[in-house]
Amino acid sequence: MEHWYALSTCPLGDLAAAARLAEDLGFTGVTFPYVLVQPEVTRSRYPYTADGRAGWDPTVAFADPLVAIAALAAVTRTLRFCTNVHTAPVQDTFTLAKAVSTAAVLSGGRLVFGVGSGWLREAFEATGQSFADRDRRLDEMIVVMRQLFTGEFVEHHGEFHDFHRLRMSPGTGEPVPIYAGGLSPRALDRAAGLDGWLGVVHELDDARRLSSELRERRAARGLAGDGFAVVLAVRPDPSRDDVRRLEDAGVTGLWRMAESFAAPERRGWDNRRAELEAYAARHLAG
């Protein structure tokens, strides 16, 4: 089982120390969300809570994940990095692809690009991107970005992208793993055709059900299950037996959000270090 640690609310000044400690403790990698803007008034409904509220502290300074990954790659050797998840359709494809490929190269191929179609309409309005067709655009963006990552001359003529032969560098050499997030049938189907799926926080039985459903969707596409990643968080903190049951259901990774996520007074480095060490003692020791 892979174990990932979410650096969602980590103060920017502590990122390097947190990444180095996570690597030393044996974590597979660290994850970053993509929070572009936080509107003063939000009409959009957050899809992962009962009341529709995102729940994070608006004073948190969320790092740009790709910039942070490039920086942390320089101070680590084996730690992997994942965007969980990047709202890709809020940006133009070429600018985003350039940033992803650069971060992938600078990290020595340690980047997992997690994508989602997004929920915050206000962010799309701020950047001038269409919210209504974001799912269709994301599907085509993935195709185009995979072409651009090759570093070769490519062309594409689709619904949202129409360009003749061009090349974007740096190419990534090896393909960048692309995982997709989301719980809608469309999102699950998208993930089933990619390299993996990123879940949110789930009950144990729900996590196992979703993993099985994703395997079924892949089988319906004629895709083998081997090599497909299912990474999610589970509540409450799973026991070792729970982890084995999750593995049997096809879950390949667990990510852990800091307990101090909703407690500003606990976001100091001492608390974060203690959380990393406590998790490692439970799940990575032995």
Backbone hydrogen bonds in HBPLUS format (Angstrom, degrees):
<---DONOR---> <-ACCEPTOR-->    atom                        ^
c    i                          cat <-CA-CA->   ^        H-A-AA   ^      H-
h    n   atom  resd res      DA  || num        DHA   H-A  angle D-A-AA Bond
n    s   type  num  typ     dist DA aas  dist angle  dist       angle   num
A0002-GLU N   A0252-THR O   2.89 MM 250  6.14 175.2  1.89 146.3 147.9     1
A0254-LEU N   A0002-GLU O   2.92 MM 252  6.24 157.0  1.97 146.0 149.0     2
A0028-THR N   A0003-HIS O   2.73 MM  25  5.27 143.7  1.86 146.4 157.1     3
A0004-TRP N   A0254-LEU O   2.77 MM 250  6.07 166.2  1.78 158.0 161.5     4
A0256-ARG N   A0004-TRP O   2.89 MM 252  6.25 144.8  2.01 139.0 147.8     5
A0005-TYR N   A0029-GLY O   2.97 MM  24  6.50 150.7  2.06 141.8 149.6     6
A0031-THR N   A0005-TYR O   2.94 MM  26  6.14 150.4  2.03 136.1 140.3     7
A0006-ALA N   A0256-ARG O   2.83 MM 250  5.79 179.7  1.83 151.7 151.6     8
A0007-LEU N   A0031-THR O   2.97 MM  24  5.95 167.6  1.98 155.8 157.4     9
A0010-CYS N   A0007-LEU O   3.39 MM   3  5.29 158.3  2.44 101.7 107.9    10
A0014-ASP N   A0011-PRO O   2.84 MM   3  5.43 156.1  1.90 120.0 127.7    11
A0015-LEU N   A0012-LEU O   3.31 MM   3  5.33 161.3  2.34 104.2 109.8    12
A0018-ALA N   A0014-ASP O   2.93 MM   4  6.06 161.8  1.96 160.1 165.8    13
A0019-ALA N   A0015-LEU O   2.89 MM   4  6.07 162.1  1.92 155.8 160.4    14
A0020-ARG N   A0016-ALA O   2.99 MM   4  6.18 165.3  2.01 150.9 154.8    15
A0021-LEU N   A0017-ALA O   2.97 MM   4  6.10 158.3  2.02 145.6 151.8    16
A0022-ALA N   A0018-ALA O   2.89 MM   4  6.05 161.8  1.92 149.5 154.8    17
A0023-GLU N   A0019-ALA O   3.00 MM   4  6.23 157.0  2.05 148.1 154.1    18
A0024-ASP N   A0020-ARG O   2.96 MM   4  6.20 162.1  1.99 147.9 152.9    19
A0025-LEU N   A0021-LEU O   2.90 MM   4  6.09 148.2  2.00 151.4 159.9    20
A0027-PHE N   A0022-ALA O   3.00 MM   5  5.37 156.0  2.06 162.2 156.9    21
A0026-GLY N   A0023-GLU O   3.14 MM   3  5.29 149.1  2.23 102.8 112.1    22
A0080-ARG N   A0028-THR O   3.06 MM  52  6.17 160.2  2.10 137.2 143.0    23
A0030-VAL N   A0080-ARG O   2.98 MM  50  6.47 149.1  2.08 152.5 152.6    24
A0082-CYS N   A0030-VAL O   3.03 MM  52  6.40 144.9  2.16 151.6 157.8    25
A0032-PHE N   A0082-CYS O   2.90 MM  50  6.37 147.2  2.01 157.4 167.1    26
A0084-ASN N   A0032-PHE O   2.66 MM  52  5.56 161.9  1.69 141.1 147.6    27
A0046-TYR N   A0052-GLY O   2.86 MM   6  4.49 164.5  1.88 124.2 119.1    28
A0052-GLY N   A0049-THR O   3.25 MM   3  5.24 154.3  2.32 100.0 107.7    29
A0060-VAL N   A0057-ASP O   3.09 MM   3  5.75 171.1  2.10 123.2 126.1    30
A0068-ALA N   A0064-ASP O   2.98 MM   4  6.15 167.5  2.00 161.3 165.3    31
A0069-ILE N   A0065-PRO O   2.83 MM   4  5.98 157.1  1.88 147.3 153.9    32
A0070-ALA N   A0066-LEU O   3.10 MM   4  6.20 161.8  2.13 140.7 145.1    33
A0071-ALA N   A0067-VAL O   3.11 MM   4  6.38 154.8  2.17 147.0 153.8    34
A0072-LEU N   A0068-ALA O   2.86 MM   4  6.09 163.9  1.88 156.8 161.1    35
A0073-ALA N   A0069-ILE O   2.89 MM   4  5.95 143.4  2.02 148.9 157.8    36
A0074-ALA N   A0071-ALA O   3.21 MM   3  5.63 143.0  2.36 104.3 113.7    37
A0075-VAL N   A0072-LEU O   3.11 MM   3  5.33 150.8  2.20 104.7 113.0    38
A0081-PHE N   A0110-ARG O   2.91 MM  29  6.12 163.1  1.94 160.8 159.7    39
A0112-VAL N   A0081-PHE O   2.73 MM  31  6.04 151.7  1.80 160.5 170.3    40
A0083-THR N   A0112-VAL O   3.26 MM  29  6.76 150.1  2.36 160.2 167.0    41
A0086-HIS N   A0114-GLY O   2.78 MM  28  5.95 172.0  1.79 137.2 139.9    42
A0088-ALA N   A0086-HIS O   2.85 MM   2  5.44 125.2  2.16 110.4  93.8    43
A0116-GLY N   A0086-HIS O   2.98 MM  30  6.00 140.3  2.14 149.4 143.7    44
A0090-VAL N   A0087-THR O   3.22 MM   3  5.98 166.1  2.24 123.6 127.9    45
A0091-GLN N   A0088-ALA O   3.06 MM   3  5.88 169.5  2.08 129.7 132.1    46
A0096-LEU N   A0092-ASP O   3.26 MM   4  6.39 164.9  2.29 153.4 157.9    47
A0097-ALA N   A0093-THR O   2.85 MM   4  5.96 163.5  1.88 151.7 157.0    48
A0098-LYS N   A0094-PHE O   2.99 MM   4  6.11 157.7  2.04 147.6 153.0    49
A0099-ALA N   A0095-THR O   3.21 MM   4  6.46 156.6  2.27 143.0 148.5    50
A0100-VAL N   A0096-LEU O   2.91 MM   4  6.19 162.5  1.94 158.2 163.2    51
A0101-SER N   A0097-ALA O   2.92 MM   4  6.04 170.2  1.93 152.6 155.5    52
A0102-THR N   A0098-LYS O   3.05 MM   4  6.13 156.8  2.11 143.0 149.6    53
A0103-ALA N   A0099-ALA O   3.00 MM   4  6.17 164.8  2.02 149.4 153.4    54
A0104-ALA N   A0100-VAL O   2.85 MM   4  6.03 153.8  1.92 150.8 158.9    55
A0105-VAL N   A0101-SER O   3.00 MM   4  6.19 157.1  2.05 147.2 152.2    56
A0106-LEU N   A0102-THR O   2.91 MM   4  6.11 171.3  1.92 155.7 158.4    57
A0107-SER N   A0103-ALA O   2.99 MM   4  5.97 141.6  2.14 139.7 148.8    58
A0109-GLY N   A0104-ALA O   2.87 MM   5  5.10 166.8  1.89 168.0 163.6    59
A0108-GLY N   A0105-VAL O   3.03 MM   3  5.17 160.7  2.06 108.2 113.8    60
A0113-PHE N   A0177-PRO O   2.92 MM  64  6.16 159.5  1.96 173.6 166.9    61
A0179-TYR N   A0113-PHE O   3.03 MM  66  6.22 148.3  2.14 127.9 137.7    62
A0115-VAL N   A0179-TYR O   2.87 MM  64  6.31 156.4  1.92 149.0 153.5    63
A0181-GLY N   A0115-VAL O   2.85 MM  66  6.16 152.4  1.93 163.0 168.0    64
A0123-ALA N   A0120-LEU O   3.08 MM   3  5.67 138.2  2.26 113.8 123.4    65
A0124-PHE N   A0121-ARG O   3.05 MM   3  5.28 119.1  2.44 102.5 117.1    66
A0125-GLU N   A0121-ARG O   2.98 MM   4  6.32 156.4  2.03 154.2 161.7    67
A0126-ALA N   A0122-GLU O   2.96 MM   4  6.14 148.2  2.06 140.8 149.1    68
A0127-THR N   A0123-ALA O   3.15 MM   4  6.39 147.2  2.26 142.8 150.1    69
A0128-GLY N   A0124-PHE O   2.92 MM   4  5.90 117.5  2.32 140.5 155.6    70
A0129-GLN N   A0124-PHE O   3.02 MM   5  5.00 138.5  2.20 144.5 147.0    71
A0134-ARG N   A0131-PHE O   3.35 MM   3  5.29 165.7  2.37 112.0 111.2    72
A0137-ARG N   A0133-ASP O   3.00 MM   4  6.21 162.3  2.04 157.3 163.1    73
A0138-LEU N   A0134-ARG O   2.86 MM   4  5.95 155.7  1.91 143.7 150.2    74
A0139-ASP N   A0135-ASP O   3.10 MM   4  6.36 163.5  2.13 150.3 153.7    75
A0140-GLU N   A0136-ARG O   3.18 MM   4  6.48 157.9  2.23 146.4 151.7    76
A0141-MET N   A0137-ARG O   2.70 MM   4  5.89 154.1  1.76 153.0 161.9    77
A0142-ILE N   A0138-LEU O   2.99 MM   4  6.21 158.0  2.04 157.1 159.8    78
A0144-VAL N   A0140-GLU O   2.97 MM   4  6.27 166.0  1.99 156.6 160.1    79
A0145-MET N   A0141-MET O   2.74 MM   4  5.91 169.2  1.75 159.8 162.9    80
A0146-ARG N   A0142-ILE O   3.04 MM   4  6.12 159.5  2.08 146.2 151.4    81
A0147-GLN N   A0143-VAL O   3.19 MM   4  6.49 146.5  2.31 140.7 149.6    82
A0147-GLN N   A0144-VAL O   3.05 MM   3  5.09 119.9  2.43  95.8 111.1    83
A0148-LEU N   A0144-VAL O   2.90 MM   4  6.25 161.0  1.94 154.2 159.5    84
A0149-PHE N   A0145-MET O   2.82 MM   4  5.99 153.4  1.89 154.1 160.6    85
A0150-THR N   A0147-GLN O   3.18 MM   3  5.70 152.7  2.26 110.1 117.7    86
A0151-GLY N   A0148-LEU O   3.11 MM   3  5.86 158.3  2.16 121.4 126.4    87
A0172-THR N   A0149-PHE O   2.89 MM  23  5.57 162.1  1.92 157.4 159.4    88
A0154-VAL N   A0166-LEU O   2.79 MM  12  5.52 158.5  1.83 151.8 152.4    89
A0166-LEU N   A0154-VAL O   2.89 MM  12  5.52 145.8  2.00 142.9 150.9    90
A0156-HIS N   A0163-PHE O   3.04 MM   7  5.51 156.8  2.10 146.6 153.8    91
A0163-PHE N   A0156-HIS O   2.76 MM   7  5.51 160.2  1.80 161.8 168.8    92
A0158-GLY N   A0161-HIS O   2.69 MM   3  5.28 171.3  1.70 166.3 168.7    93
A0174-GLU N   A0172-THR O   2.82 MM   2  5.61 110.8  2.31 118.5 100.9    94
A0195-ASP N   A0178-ILE O   2.99 MM  17  5.48 155.4  2.05 167.6 164.1    95
A0180-ALA N   A0196-GLY O   3.02 MM  16  6.48 153.1  2.10 140.8 140.9    96
A0198-LEU N   A0180-ALA O   2.96 MM  18  5.93 154.0  2.03 129.6 134.5    97
A0187-ALA N   A0184-SER O   3.02 MM   3  5.08 112.0  2.50  98.5 114.7    98
A0188-LEU N   A0184-SER O   2.92 MM   4  6.20 163.4  1.94 163.5 167.9    99
A0189-ASP N   A0185-PRO O   2.95 MM   4  6.07 154.8  2.01 144.6 151.8   100
A0190-ARG N   A0186-ARG O   2.89 MM   4  6.12 151.7  1.97 145.8 153.8   101
A0191-ALA N   A0187-ALA O   2.98 MM   4  6.25 166.5  2.00 151.1 153.9   102
A0192-ALA N   A0188-LEU O   2.97 MM   4  6.14 152.8  2.04 144.0 151.6   103
A0193-GLY N   A0190-ARG O   3.08 MM   3  5.51 145.1  2.21 107.7 117.5   104
A0194-LEU N   A0191-ALA O   2.90 MM   3  5.12 163.6  1.93 113.1 118.4   105
A0229-ALA N   A0195-ASP O   3.10 MM  34  6.41 168.8  2.11 137.2 139.9   106
A0197-TRP N   A0229-ALA O   2.82 MM  32  6.19 148.1  1.92 144.8 152.9   107
A0231-VAL N   A0197-TRP O   2.99 MM  34  6.30 173.1  2.00 167.8 169.2   108
A0199-GLY N   A0231-VAL O   2.74 MM  32  6.09 167.1  1.76 155.0 159.7   109
A0233-ALA N   A0200-VAL O   2.95 MM  33  5.86 164.1  1.97 164.1 159.4   110
A0202-HIS N   A0233-ALA O   2.86 MM  31  6.13 163.1  1.89 138.8 141.5   111
A0235-ARG N   A0202-HIS O   2.96 MM  33  6.09 152.7  2.03 147.2 151.2   112
A0207-ALA N   A0203-GLU O   2.88 MM   4  6.12 154.4  1.94 157.8 165.9   113
A0208-ARG N   A0204-LEU O   3.08 MM   4  6.42 157.8  2.14 151.3 156.6   114
A0209-ARG N   A0205-ASP O   2.97 MM   4  6.18 155.9  2.03 145.0 152.0   115
A0210-LEU N   A0206-ASP O   2.93 MM   4  6.12 165.3  1.95 152.6 155.8   116
A0211-SER N   A0207-ALA O   3.06 MM   4  6.22 158.4  2.11 145.9 151.7   117
A0212-SER N   A0208-ARG O   3.05 MM   4  6.26 159.2  2.10 146.8 152.1   118
A0213-GLU N   A0209-ARG O   2.88 MM   4  6.13 156.3  1.93 150.4 157.6   119
A0214-LEU N   A0210-LEU O   2.95 MM   4  6.17 157.1  2.01 150.1 155.3   120
A0215-ARG N   A0211-SER O   3.13 MM   4  6.41 155.5  2.19 145.6 151.8   121
A0216-GLU N   A0212-SER O   2.99 MM   4  6.28 152.6  2.06 147.7 155.4   122
A0217-ARG N   A0213-GLU O   2.91 MM   4  6.23 153.5  1.98 149.0 156.3   123
A0218-ARG N   A0214-LEU O   2.95 MM   4  6.24 151.2  2.04 146.3 154.3   124
A0219-ALA N   A0215-ARG O   2.88 MM   4  6.14 157.1  1.93 146.7 153.3   125
A0220-ALA N   A0216-GLU O   2.93 MM   4  6.17 151.3  2.01 146.3 153.8   126
A0221-ARG N   A0218-ARG O   2.98 MM   3  5.09 135.9  2.18  99.1 111.9   127
A0223-LEU N   A0218-ARG O   2.88 MM   5  5.08 166.7  1.90 148.0 143.6   128
A0222-GLY N   A0219-ALA O   2.92 MM   3  4.89 154.5  1.99 102.1 110.3   129
A0228-PHE N   A0225-GLY O   3.21 MM   3  5.74 160.7  2.25 137.2 137.0   130
A0252-THR N   A0230-VAL O   2.91 MM  22  5.22 145.0  2.03 131.9 143.1   131
A0253-GLY N   A0230-VAL O   3.07 MM  23  6.18 147.7  2.18 151.8 143.7   132
A0232-LEU N   A0253-GLY O   3.12 MM  21  6.52 151.6  2.20 142.1 141.6   133
A0255-TRP N   A0232-LEU O   2.93 MM  23  5.70 150.2  2.02 121.5 129.0   134
A0243-VAL N   A0239-SER O   2.94 MM   4  6.28 153.8  2.01 148.7 155.8   135
A0244-ARG N   A0240-ARG O   3.07 MM   4  6.38 152.5  2.14 143.6 150.4   136
A0245-ARG N   A0241-ASP O   3.00 MM   4  6.32 153.8  2.07 147.6 154.7   137
A0246-LEU N   A0242-ASP O   2.88 MM   4  6.19 153.1  1.95 150.4 158.1   138
A0247-GLU N   A0243-VAL O   2.93 MM   4  6.20 157.0  1.98 148.0 154.3   139
A0248-ASP N   A0244-ARG O   2.95 MM   4  6.21 154.0  2.01 146.1 153.1   140
A0249-ALA N   A0245-ARG O   3.09 MM   4  6.34 135.2  2.30 137.1 148.6   141
A0249-ALA N   A0246-LEU O   3.02 MM   3  5.04 128.5  2.30  95.2 109.4   142
A0251-VAL N   A0246-LEU O   2.97 MM   5  5.32 157.7  2.02 150.2 143.0   143
A0250-GLY N   A0247-GLU O   2.96 MM   3  5.10 158.8  2.01 105.9 112.5   144
A0261-PHE N   A0258-ALA O   3.06 MM   3  5.42 153.1  2.14 117.3 117.5   145
A0263-ALA N   A0260-SER O   3.08 MM   3  4.86 163.5  2.11 104.4 109.1   146
A0266-ARG N   A0263-ALA O   2.86 MM   3  5.53 164.6  1.88 126.3 131.6   147
A0267-ARG N   A0264-PRO O   3.30 MM   3  5.46 165.5  2.32 116.0 114.8   148
A0272-ARG N   A0268-GLY O   3.18 MM   4  6.49 163.4  2.21 152.5 157.6   149
A0273-ARG N   A0269-TRP O   2.84 MM   4  5.98 165.0  1.86 158.2 161.9   150
A0274-ALA N   A0270-ASP O   3.05 MM   4  6.18 157.2  2.10 141.9 148.4   151
A0275-GLU N   A0271-ASN O   2.95 MM   4  6.21 152.1  2.03 148.0 155.4   152
A0276-LEU N   A0272-ARG O   3.00 MM   4  6.26 162.8  2.03 152.5 156.5   153
A0277-GLU N   A0273-ARG O   2.97 MM   4  6.16 166.9  1.98 154.2 157.7   154
A0278-ALA N   A0274-ALA O   2.88 MM   4  5.97 155.9  1.94 145.8 152.6   155
A0279-TYR N   A0275-GLU O   3.01 MM   4  6.12 164.0  2.03 149.2 153.2   156
A0280-ALA N   A0276-LEU O   2.99 MM   4  6.15 162.2  2.02 148.7 154.1   157
A0281-ALA N   A0277-GLU O   2.96 MM   4  6.13 151.1  2.05 143.1 150.7   158
A0282-ARG N   A0278-ALA O   3.15 MM   4  6.42 146.9  2.27 142.7 150.7   159
A0282-ARG N   A0279-TYR O   3.11 MM   3  5.19 121.6  2.47  95.7 110.1   160
A0283-HIS N   A0279-TYR O   2.92 MM   4  6.10 160.9  1.95 157.6 162.8   161
A0284-LEU N   A0280-ALA O   2.77 MM   4  4.69 149.4  1.86 126.7 135.2   162
A0285-ALA N   A0280-ALA O   3.04 MM   5  6.28 123.6  2.37 168.0 167.5   163
